[in-house]
């Protein structure tokens, strides 16, 4: 079923040059744009210190999620779907294993961290971007659907750990959020 859904999403690849280019661009710059959007929150006017805490939490969740992925990659060696003949690849092949998707991890870590900080408008905007990034990774042929689901799960897990470990208004938080 995973291969069938992945193939179905990727089936449109190569038909529309415009859509192909759009999905490649989303895949390449989506996560950096999300990081930029979070970094720019440092200078938010309303509820400044809470938003700064949320931005730091998102960054920590992003890093922790990617660290979890590196641990998983020590044990899980899943071929990319294009290597298995499931998808048509639109970009250069990747050098690492398929599961879990780092793009999904990064984007969902940010979204989950902001959601847990009670920032609904920011969460909604970045959720749309995260879903588009995840869809693009399957569309361009570099990931299976379950790679993206696994990546989103590690991102959320990273955000949950950060939520419990990095407390708002702690000494460290107060020190860091008052910089600049």
Residue, then its C-alpha position, 0 to 999 in steps of 0.5 A: x500500500x505504501x508503494x502504491x500511494x507513493x507511486x500514485x502521488x509521484x505519477x504526475x511527475x514529468x507531465x507538467x514542467x510547471x508543476x515539476x519545477x514548483x514541487x522541486x522549488x518547494x522541496x529545496x527552499x521550503x525548510x529554509x523558508x520555514x527556518x527564516x520565518x521562525x527566526x524573524x519571530x525574534x523581532x515580533x512586537x506582540x508578546x515578545x518573550x513568549x514568541x521568542x521562547x516559541x522560536x527557540x523551542x522550534x529551533x531546538x525541536x528541529x535539531x532534536x528531531x534531526x538527531x533522532x533521525x540520525x540515530x534511526x538511520x544507524x538501524x534502518x536502511x531503507x532504499x529510496x523509492x526511485x532505487x526500488x523502481x516505485x517513483x520517477x526521480x526529478x532531482x539528483x539522487x540522495x546519498x543517504x537512506x530513505x527513512x525517515x524524511x529529514x524534510x518532514x522532520x524539520x518542518x513538523x518539528x517547527x509546526x509542533x513546537x509552535x502549536x504547543x506554545x499556543x500560536x495558532x495563526x503561525x502554526x496554521x501558516x507553517x502547517x500548510x507549508x509543512x504539508x506542501x513540503x512533505x507532498x513535494x518530497x513524495x511528488x519529486x520521487x525521493x521519499x515513500x509516504x511512510x518516510x514522510x509520516x516517520x519524519x513527521x513523527x520524529x519531528x513531533x517527538x522532538x517538539x514534545x521532548x523540548x516542551x518538557x525539557x525547555x521551560x518558559x521563564x526558566x533562568x536559561x529561557x529568561x537569559x536567552x529571550x532577552x538578548x537583543 
